[in-house]
């Protein structure tokens, strides 16, 4: 049933539960909507791509391979994978995965059977039949979910062919790319120099020179924007920005393999991205506070994004000071901050967003995208930043079917928060309804310039 509401909270929720879904940041595959082919099988739908699922099972000693992770599709047994998942469903009790998956089973897949080892085969067959129905292909589901807009996240060198296919089709669904240039900005990433050269070949710019490198980045941003992009996205372990007086010298040394100024150059390029946003209007997102791939053997065997990315402490005030003092007073820039370090909500992010014109606070992310995490977030940021310095909600998911579930949980948690604010006497019902609409869709539309 999810987060159960009563009284004013239930009434506030009723006013926003059917609102359109604005999904301005996530990791769905644009090929789903370009090709509009059926999803392959229940295991591929609910288990194999979901790091929330397989990290929990791995923590209990279940091998990744048994869950289909890192196994070629032709070598998988999807029914066995799904049965293994269902047999261990008790491990997810109390987690947001429980709420999301139960919502998907009940509301989307129309399956009321309890999930366990005994029902696994019956549920698998139910989902398999559901997937075979043309009414449940990606474009039809997009429309049925009431999605107003969905943004994918795409590498800077992605040719965006799937987005071009969507744009050229007669389907009216709005799927837009997001510019993710991490591998071009951070010289510490594997293959940086090769990627810089590939950028030059793609754009026709001389990326062996720093001015040519910047021109090529602007060209790629323009290509993304031409296909509807409204934002860029940047993943950083800790917030660290630097303004270099001689960035060209650092860039040329890095291309020759001298890594002395690699961290400083990355921090400098984040400021360059912010300055480019002043020119082209792309909203800038910073996701910070995750130490990536901490399980080295899992990373070596299975690659990135396999459940071993762990939150770490961050320092936003000092880390962003060079960027903010260069461009932070310009309201043309919108910079959305996401953190995995909840200790910074009240201490740093809320006071910062409550002052700098460019800053907005992103919703709870990753480990904190839960009923309790949302409650902690609103409790800590609203008092100092208010509601209008927040970015609304985004689901940030790779699991397409979970999008309605995640937005529903957010809307329930928002209703619960606003009912508590009413009980404290901060405002009345009509104001609560207005704020609910803001938090459900309007702030996301405004912040990401999706109007």
Secondary structure, 3 states (H helix, E strand, C coil): CCCCCCHHHHHHHHHHCCCCEEECCCCCCHHHHHHCCCCCCHHHHHCCCCHHHHHHHHHCCCCCHHHCCCCCHHHCCHHHHHHHHHHCHHHHCCCHHHHHHHHHHHHHCCCCCCCCCCCHHHHHHHHHHHHHCHHHCHHHHHHHCCEEEEECCEECCCCCHHHHHHHHCCCCCCEECCEECHHHHCCCCCCHHHHHHHHHHHHCCCCCCHHHHHHHHHHHHHHHHHCCCCEEEEEECCCCCCCCCCHHHHHHHHHCCCCCCHHHHHHHHHHHHHHHHHHHCCEEEEEECEECCCCHHHHHHHCCCCCCCEECCCCHHHHHHHHHHHHCCCCCCCEEEEECCCCHHHHHHHHHHCCCCCEEECCCCHHHCCHHHHHHHHHHHHHHHCCCCECCCCCCCCCHHHHHHHHHHHHHHHHHHHHHHHHHCCCCHHHHHHHHHHHHHHHHHHHCCCC
